[in-house]
Amino acid sequence: MTDALTTALQYANEHRQDFLAQLIEFGAIPSVSTDPAYKQAVHQAAEWLASQMRSIGIQKVTLYPTPGNPVVYGELLNAGSHIPTALIYGHYDVQPAEPLELWKSGAFEPAVRGENLYGRGVTDMKGQVMAALAAVEACLYAGIIPINLKFIFEGEEEIGSPSLDPFLADHRELLACDFAVNPDSGMIAADLPTITYALRGIAFFELRVYGPDHDLHSGTFGGAVHNPAQALCELIAGMHDAQGKVTLPGFYDSVRPLDPEERAELSRLPMGEDFYLAQTGAPALKGEAGFLPVEQTGARPTLEINGILSGYVGTGTKTVLPAWAMAKISTRLVPDQDPEDVKQQFIAYLKKNAPPTIRWEVIDHHGGKPSISDRHSPAIQALSTAMETVWGRHPLFKREGGSVPVVGLFQRYLNVESVNTGFSLYEDNAHSPNEKLHLPTWYKGIEALIHFFFNLAVR
């Protein structure tokens, strides 16, 4: 098997330009899932991906129709029943490219400048999908797939994966595996290999507050009628205490505490106050007392105001007392919180604190459960060893503050944990103009995945 590993690594090194050319071709397809105008392009990306999978030797490649965009499936199950089966996940849809005028080259005309490939979706996540397929191609050339593999690539991740939930429910047997591999995360820096072992969940609400049945003259009625915008601000202000803790009743009841060993591991991350100040441009940080910034953003739950709307906000003045006010509010959840429980806590807070001078309603937009994987599992340890082999240093273990709902869906329907990896960087501008992929890191990522597959075969 050592000879096969050497052959696979040599193939990957010799075919870097071929892998790059394939990614450029894939990235040129404007597979924007949120805009119906790109529906045909999204399907084109699915067909391209299926064709690429077949061309390197993946078997039973199938496009499964859904109410939205197709799911692309394939498998390689020749390693034997005593060898683990990994389910590799990815998505082929991308974010819109606007504002187009901010791009230095065409968003769907992938271009290499220096060490980077620029284009929409090249890092999130077509580049990550292609890294996995390149590693598989190299192994197939060497004449061996060290472990059993299944592949599932969706086309709706950027719009919340509405078709994936029922697809997983209906195809549990097809997708049965020992663990999932999700390369939709990234690294802290090019020289700092990173494994994300936990992802926060989300519960997203819209709070609407109503007062008078129409906008009022603020001079005539101000002082006698409770302004809904003022009431909304008062309610929002009360959702945190002076220590930065969320005041929804029972919000922390099911939060899994951090043990000393995990806090020590998180403290290794080069993400202190200076890091967050540099990344955000904020004059100072503010968070839950008693926790480091990296703990506040990944291991503790939060409640954030994402937007507020009320009254007149146009040019000049209009002295209006608005009839209603609205706020978009998201909570990020950690193990073992549940979005439905948080919704009830949110409503309980409003019932207790909303004054009788207003009416209110809560619109529940969406939710996703948090996830956490065992850092000491054989799969994660195999990836850790692979990264240390390629980068020459032990990887950092990180909790991610964002949400990747598919990881929770895999836990729910397939009863498996996910190995979250990926080779995008913080400065790769995912979702922004001039999105890019750092090619030296990407090539190392392909090598790391090859080592990962071989490491699993000998465990």
Secondary structure by P-SEA (a helix, b strand, c coil): caaaaaaaaaaaaaaaaaaaaaaaaaaacccccccccaaaaaaaaaaaaaaaaaaaccccccccccccbbbbbcccccccccbbbbbbbbbccccccccccccccccccccccccccccccccccaaaaaaaaaaaaaaaaaccccbbbbbbbbccccccccaaaaaaaaccccccccbbbbcccccccccbbbbbcbbbbbbbbbbbbbcccccccccccccccccaaaaaaaaaaaccccccccccccccccbbbbcaaaaaaaaaccccaaaaaaaccccccccccccccccccccccccccccccccccccccccccccbbbbbbbbbbcccccaaaaaaaaaaaaaacccccccbbbbbcbbbbbbbcccccaaaaaaaaaaaaaccbbbbbbbbccccaaaaaaaaccccccbbbbcccccccccccbbbbbaaaaaaaaaaaaaaaaaaaac
